[in-house]
Amino acid sequence: MTGSTGVGSLCVLLASVLWGTTGTAATFAPDVGPLAIGAVAMGCGGLLQALVAVPRIRREAPALRRRRGVVLLGGAAVGAYPLAFYSSMHLAGVAAGTVVSIGSAPLASALVERVMDGRRLPRRWTAGAALGLTGTVLLCAAESAGAHTGPTTRSTGSIVLGVGLGLVAGLTYALYSWAAHRLISRGVSSAAAMGTVFGLGGVLLMPVLLATGAPLLDSRSNAAVGAYMALVPMFIGYVLFGWGLAHVPASTATTLLLEPAVAAVLAVLAVGERLPALGWAGIASVVCCLAVLTTPTAPRPRTTTPPHTGAHADGTPQPDPAPALDTTR
């Protein structure tokens, strides 16, 4: 079990590294708006996942129909997420938009699992989420302080709106992660679950792409950016993410993300965004969050108890003990 959890965590981390490149990649197509970028990335990537998974989806169609509510919720969240995410980066900057979107996802995921599943989270997760949230706040403060410096001048109002859209992106990210994990945990294969949820989201994004995507065809560089976004971070990244969700809960998966740190570093190195010391402190906090959540814990020593005899000392029957609650979940 520990080994499978480790593999699942590694898949999520690799996916997050790929996702961390999306904001920087989008800057190489400056004439393409954030809605078009989001629609081509998640829309085409989602349809490609569905196409590859068609045989699995057909075989598991009865199970998917029984859970159509979860499928519809996940598909709607997939359709909304990229529009909020890329608009957040456009308004608040690559670093701040990415960190807010992904940094808020663990807290949103905890809320979703609490409401949907009644799930309790361990103290270790709470500590990790607190570090991630601290890093998010520090990065936002750094971006706001440098709003009028760097290659792009942004108003404080633009940054605030971008942060708000980042929170919407974090919630929708948590929702489709929960939906995919719920399907997988109920016996649907990773390929069928991800293909169905992301395929539905891709269909919902097609009208947005048709309405806003004309600039993608204006030059080879724009088309190359669109192709990269759909194939590498979205298709390959979400295949890895689906494998990860088969082994770790959604609340853990949404916290095991290097994407904010990768995006922030690339924004500085490739895009030219300026990140003051406060911003680097935020990145360090996100990395510490990952360390808290991924470092293995020593197993608790087992206490020996007398064998259960099924009777009291006077010979009267004794009921079986109630099962212990799992306080780590």
Backbone torsions as a table, in degrees:
resi	resn	phi	psi	omega
1	MET	NA	-43.1	178.9
2	THR	-62.2	-40.0	179.5
3	GLY	-64.0	-43.3	-179.8
4	SER	-66.4	-35.6	176.3
5	THR	-64.4	-39.4	178.1
6	GLY	-64.2	-42.0	177.9
7	VAL	-64.7	-41.9	178.3
8	GLY	-61.7	-43.1	178.5
9	SER	-63.4	-40.4	178.9
10	LEU	-63.3	-41.2	178.4
11	CYS	-61.4	-42.5	179.6
12	VAL	-64.7	-42.4	-179.5
13	LEU	-64.3	-41.9	178.0
14	LEU	-63.8	-41.1	177.6
15	ALA	-60.8	-41.9	-177.1
16	SER	-66.7	-31.6	176.2
17	VAL	-64.3	-42.9	177.5
18	LEU	-63.1	-43.4	-179.9
19	TRP	-63.6	-31.9	-178.8
20	GLY	-63.8	-14.8	179.7
21	THR	-87.7	-9.4	-170.5
22	THR	-67.5	-41.0	-178.9
23	GLY	-63.7	-42.8	178.1
24	THR	-66.3	-41.8	178.8
25	ALA	-60.1	-38.6	-177.9
26	ALA	-63.9	-28.3	-179.3
27	THR	-69.6	-15.9	177.9
28	PHE	-82.9	-0.2	172.7
29	ALA	-128.1	67.8	-172.2
30	PRO	-64.6	-21.5	-179.1
31	ASP	-82.8	-7.3	-178.9
32	VAL	-97.3	125.6	-177.8
33	GLY	-71.4	163.6	-177.9
34	PRO	-63.9	-31.7	179.1
35	LEU	-68.0	-40.5	178.1
36	ALA	-66.9	-41.1	178.6
37	ILE	-61.3	-46.5	179.9
38	GLY	-64.1	-40.7	-177.9
39	ALA	-68.0	-42.1	-179.0
40	VAL	-71.7	-36.6	-178.1
41	ALA	-68.5	-59.9	-175.7
42	MET	-79.0	-34.1	-178.9
43	GLY	-67.1	-55.6	-179.6
44	CYS	-68.6	-38.8	176.9
45	GLY	-61.8	-40.0	178.9
46	GLY	-67.7	-42.3	178.5
47	LEU	-64.7	-35.7	177.5
48	LEU	-65.6	-40.2	175.8
49	GLN	-60.9	-43.4	179.6
50	ALA	-63.9	-40.4	-179.5
51	LEU	-62.7	-44.7	179.5
52	VAL	-64.9	-32.9	-174.6
53	ALA	-93.4	7.5	-176.0
54	VAL	-52.0	-47.3	179.7
55	PRO	-58.4	-43.2	179.1
56	ARG	-66.0	-41.0	-178.9
57	ILE	-62.7	-41.3	179.1
58	ARG	-63.1	-44.5	-178.5
59	ARG	-66.4	-32.4	-174.6
60	GLU	-105.9	18.0	-178.7
61	ALA	-57.9	-41.5	178.7
62	PRO	-59.0	-42.9	179.4
63	ALA	-65.6	-37.8	179.1
64	LEU	-68.1	-38.3	178.3
65	ARG	-65.9	-36.1	179.1
66	ARG	-64.2	-24.2	-178.9
67	ARG	-117.3	41.0	-175.4
68	ARG	-63.1	-30.8	178.9
69	GLY	-62.4	-42.8	177.8
70	VAL	-65.8	-41.0	179.5
71	VAL	-62.2	-44.9	-179.0
72	LEU	-65.7	-40.8	178.0
73	LEU	-62.3	-46.3	179.2
74	GLY	-63.1	-42.8	179.8
75	GLY	-64.2	-41.4	178.2
76	ALA	-64.0	-39.3	179.0
77	ALA	-66.3	-39.6	177.0
78	VAL	-62.0	-39.5	179.7
79	GLY	-67.2	-34.4	-177.8
80	ALA	-83.0	-32.7	-171.8
81	TYR	-56.7	-53.7	-174.2
82	PRO	-66.4	-29.5	179.3
83	LEU	-66.2	-42.2	177.7
84	ALA	-72.2	-40.4	-174.7
85	PHE	-65.0	-51.4	-177.0
86	TYR	-73.0	-30.1	173.6
87	SER	-67.1	-36.5	177.5
88	SER	-62.0	-45.4	178.5
89	MET	-65.4	-37.1	-180.0
90	HIS	-64.7	-38.3	-175.4
91	LEU	-86.9	-39.1	-173.6
92	ALA	-103.7	-9.4	-176.2
93	GLY	105.6	154.0	-176.7
94	VAL	-60.1	-48.4	-176.1
95	ALA	-64.5	-53.3	-175.9
96	ALA	-66.7	-43.1	-179.2
97	GLY	-61.3	-43.6	-179.5
98	THR	-68.1	-45.6	-176.0
99	VAL	-65.3	-40.3	178.1
100	VAL	-65.7	-45.7	-178.0
101	SER	-60.3	-49.8	-176.0
102	ILE	-84.1	-33.9	179.9
103	GLY	-66.3	-29.5	178.9
104	SER	-84.0	-13.7	-175.9
105	ALA	-61.9	-41.2	178.7
106	PRO	-60.3	-39.9	178.9
107	LEU	-68.5	-41.3	176.6
108	ALA	-64.3	-37.9	179.2
109	SER	-64.7	-39.7	177.7
110	ALA	-62.2	-41.8	178.4
111	LEU	-64.3	-43.5	179.8
112	VAL	-62.4	-46.9	-179.0
113	GLU	-68.6	-31.8	176.7
114	ARG	-66.3	-43.6	-178.8
115	VAL	-73.4	-45.0	-173.7
116	MET	-80.5	-39.6	-171.0
117	ASP	-115.4	-9.9	-173.8
118	GLY	64.5	29.5	-173.9
119	ARG	-81.8	134.2	174.5
120	ARG	-100.1	139.2	-176.3
121	LEU	-106.0	144.2	-177.4
122	PRO	-71.7	164.2	-179.9
123	ARG	-61.0	-34.0	-178.8
124	ARG	-61.8	-41.9	177.9
125	TRP	-63.7	-41.7	179.9
126	THR	-60.8	-41.5	178.7
127	ALA	-64.3	-43.1	178.8
128	GLY	-63.5	-42.9	179.3
129	ALA	-64.5	-36.5	178.6
130	ALA	-63.7	-40.6	177.3
131	LEU	-64.5	-42.4	178.7
132	GLY	-63.1	-40.9	178.8
133	LEU	-66.5	-39.4	177.5
134	THR	-60.5	-44.5	178.0
135	GLY	-60.8	-39.0	178.3
136	THR	-62.1	-46.3	-179.4
137	VAL	-62.6	-42.9	-179.5
138	LEU	-63.5	-41.6	179.9
139	LEU	-66.4	-38.8	178.1
140	CYS	-64.3	-42.0	178.6
141	ALA	-62.5	-39.5	179.1
142	ALA	-65.0	-41.8	179.3
143	GLU	-66.0	-40.2	-179.8
144	SER	-65.6	-39.7	179.1
145	ALA	-64.3	-32.0	-179.1
146	GLY	-104.3	26.9	-173.9
147	ALA	-61.0	-27.8	-175.9
148	HIS	-107.6	20.2	177.0
149	THR	-122.1	170.7	177.3
150	GLY	87.9	-175.2	-174.2
151	PRO	-69.4	-21.6	-178.2
152	THR	-127.6	128.7	178.2
153	THR	-89.5	127.2	-179.3
154	ARG	-124.8	140.5	176.2
155	SER	-80.9	160.2	177.1
156	THR	-62.1	-37.4	178.0
157	GLY	-62.1	-39.4	178.1
158	SER	-63.7	-40.9	179.9
159	ILE	-66.3	-41.8	179.6
160	VAL	-62.4	-44.4	177.9
161	LEU	-63.0	-41.0	178.3
162	GLY	-62.5	-39.7	177.4
163	VAL	-64.9	-40.9	177.7
164	GLY	-61.0	-43.4	177.5
165	LEU	-66.7	-31.2	175.4
166	GLY	-63.1	-38.1	177.2
167	LEU	-66.5	-38.1	175.0
168	VAL	-62.7	-41.8	178.2
169	ALA	-62.8	-40.6	178.6
170	GLY	-61.6	-40.7	179.4
171	LEU	-66.8	-46.4	-179.0
172	THR	-67.1	-34.6	175.5
173	TYR	-61.6	-43.8	178.5
174	ALA	-63.9	-37.9	-178.2
175	LEU	-66.6	-45.7	-178.6
176	TYR	-75.0	-26.2	173.6
177	SER	-65.9	-42.6	178.2
178	TRP	-63.8	-44.2	-177.8
179	ALA	-61.9	-45.4	179.9
180	ALA	-64.4	-42.8	179.4
181	HIS	-65.8	-37.8	178.4
182	ARG	-62.0	-43.8	178.5
183	LEU	-63.4	-44.9	-178.3
184	ILE	-64.4	-41.6	-178.8
185	SER	-70.5	-15.3	177.7
186	ARG	-98.9	16.2	172.1
187	GLY	101.2	-3.8	176.6
188	VAL	-79.7	137.1	-179.6
189	SER	-65.7	157.1	179.8
190	SER	-59.1	-42.9	-178.3
191	ALA	-63.3	-44.4	-178.7
192	ALA	-68.8	-41.3	-179.0
193	ALA	-64.9	-51.3	-178.4
194	MET	-67.4	-40.4	179.5
195	GLY	-62.3	-40.8	-179.1
196	THR	-70.2	-50.3	-177.2
197	VAL	-64.2	-46.5	-177.8
198	PHE	-76.3	-29.6	174.9
199	GLY	-65.0	-41.9	176.9
200	LEU	-64.0	-42.9	176.5
201	GLY	-61.2	-38.6	178.2
202	GLY	-62.4	-41.1	177.6
203	VAL	-61.5	-42.5	-179.8
204	LEU	-64.5	-27.5	-177.7
205	LEU	-86.3	-13.2	-177.7
206	MET	-61.0	-42.5	176.8
207	PRO	-60.7	-35.9	177.4
208	VAL	-65.0	-41.8	179.7
209	LEU	-65.0	-41.1	179.2
210	LEU	-64.5	-34.6	-177.3
211	ALA	-79.9	-28.6	-171.9
212	THR	-121.7	-6.6	-168.5
213	GLY	-90.0	5.5	-178.6
214	ALA	-56.4	-39.9	179.8
215	PRO	-61.0	-19.4	178.3
216	LEU	-63.6	-23.4	-178.4
217	LEU	-98.6	2.6	-176.1
218	ASP	-75.9	-24.5	-178.8
219	SER	-152.5	161.0	178.4
220	ARG	-65.4	-36.4	-178.7
221	SER	-66.0	-39.8	177.2
222	ASN	-63.6	-43.9	179.2
223	ALA	-64.6	-38.1	179.2
224	ALA	-64.9	-39.5	177.7
225	VAL	-62.9	-44.8	178.7
226	GLY	-61.0	-43.4	179.9
227	ALA	-64.6	-43.2	178.7
228	TYR	-60.6	-47.1	-177.7
229	MET	-60.1	-42.0	-176.9
230	ALA	-72.6	-39.5	-172.1
231	LEU	-85.6	-44.9	-170.9
232	VAL	-88.5	-70.4	-176.7
233	PRO	-69.1	-34.4	-174.7
234	MET	-85.9	-49.0	-179.1
235	PHE	-75.6	-61.3	-178.3
236	ILE	-63.6	-43.3	-179.1
237	GLY	-59.4	-43.4	-177.6
238	TYR	-79.5	-22.1	169.3
239	VAL	-63.6	-46.2	176.2
240	LEU	-61.3	-41.2	-179.7
241	PHE	-63.4	-39.8	177.6
242	GLY	-62.5	-41.9	175.6
243	TRP	-61.1	-40.4	179.4
244	GLY	-64.2	-41.9	-179.3
245	LEU	-64.6	-19.8	177.1
246	ALA	-71.7	-14.3	-174.9
247	HIS	-123.6	-15.3	179.6
248	VAL	-133.0	150.8	177.7
249	PRO	-64.5	158.3	179.9
250	ALA	-61.0	-37.2	-179.2
251	SER	-63.9	-34.6	177.1
252	THR	-74.5	-42.7	-178.1
253	ALA	-61.6	-39.2	-178.3
254	THR	-73.4	-11.8	179.1
255	THR	-98.8	-23.0	-177.5
256	LEU	-86.0	56.9	-173.6
257	LEU	-122.7	124.4	173.7
258	LEU	-88.4	-1.9	-173.7
259	GLU	-54.4	-45.4	-179.3
260	PRO	-59.6	-44.7	-179.1
261	ALA	-66.8	-43.1	178.7
262	VAL	-61.2	-45.8	-178.9
263	ALA	-63.1	-41.7	-178.7
264	ALA	-65.9	-43.0	-179.8
265	VAL	-64.8	-44.8	179.0
266	LEU	-65.1	-34.7	178.5
267	ALA	-62.4	-35.2	179.0
268	VAL	-76.2	-46.7	-173.3
269	LEU	-76.3	-40.8	-172.5
270	ALA	-101.7	-35.4	-175.2
271	VAL	-92.7	-27.9	-179.1
272	GLY	93.9	11.0	175.2
273	GLU	-66.8	144.5	179.8
274	ARG	-96.8	129.8	-178.8
275	LEU	-122.2	110.2	-179.5
276	PRO	-73.0	179.4	-177.0
277	ALA	-56.6	-36.0	179.6
278	LEU	-61.4	-38.0	178.3
279	GLY	-67.3	-40.8	177.7
280	TRP	-66.2	-31.6	174.9
281	ALA	-64.4	-36.4	176.5
282	GLY	-64.3	-42.3	177.0
283	ILE	-61.8	-42.9	178.9
284	ALA	-60.6	-37.4	178.9
285	SER	-65.8	-38.7	177.6
286	VAL	-64.6	-42.1	178.2
287	VAL	-63.0	-40.0	177.1
288	CYS	-63.6	-36.6	176.2
289	CYS	-57.9	-45.8	179.0
290	LEU	-63.4	-39.9	-179.8
291	ALA	-62.8	-41.8	-179.8
292	VAL	-62.7	-38.9	-173.8
293	LEU	-83.9	-23.4	-174.6
294	THR	-104.5	-15.1	178.7
295	THR	-69.6	125.6	-178.7
296	PRO	-62.5	145.8	177.1
297	THR	-101.3	147.3	178.2
298	ALA	-70.0	137.5	179.6
299	PRO	-64.0	143.9	178.5
300	ARG	-71.2	138.7	177.7
301	PRO	-66.5	137.9	-179.5
302	ARG	-83.1	137.0	176.8
303	THR	-94.7	137.2	-179.7
304	THR	-86.0	134.0	178.3
305	THR	-123.7	150.8	178.9
306	PRO	-59.5	146.9	179.5
307	PRO	-60.3	143.4	179.4
308	HIS	-76.3	121.1	-176.5
309	THR	-97.1	-14.3	179.4
310	GLY	83.2	8.4	-179.2
311	ALA	-150.1	152.1	173.4
312	HIS	-76.1	175.3	-178.7
313	ALA	-62.7	-27.9	-179.0
314	ASP	-87.4	4.6	175.9
315	GLY	93.7	-4.7	178.9
316	THR	-75.3	147.8	-177.8
317	PRO	-60.2	144.9	178.0
318	GLN	-116.9	128.2	-178.9
319	PRO	-67.0	154.8	176.5
320	ASP	-64.3	144.6	179.1
321	PRO	-66.7	146.7	177.5
322	ALA	-68.5	144.3	178.5
323	PRO	-63.2	143.3	-178.9
324	ALA	-72.0	143.2	177.6
325	LEU	-73.8	141.8	177.8
326	ASP	-84.1	97.0	-176.3
327	THR	-83.3	-0.8	178.7
328	THR	-90.8	-1.4	-176.9
329	ARG	-106.4	NA	NA
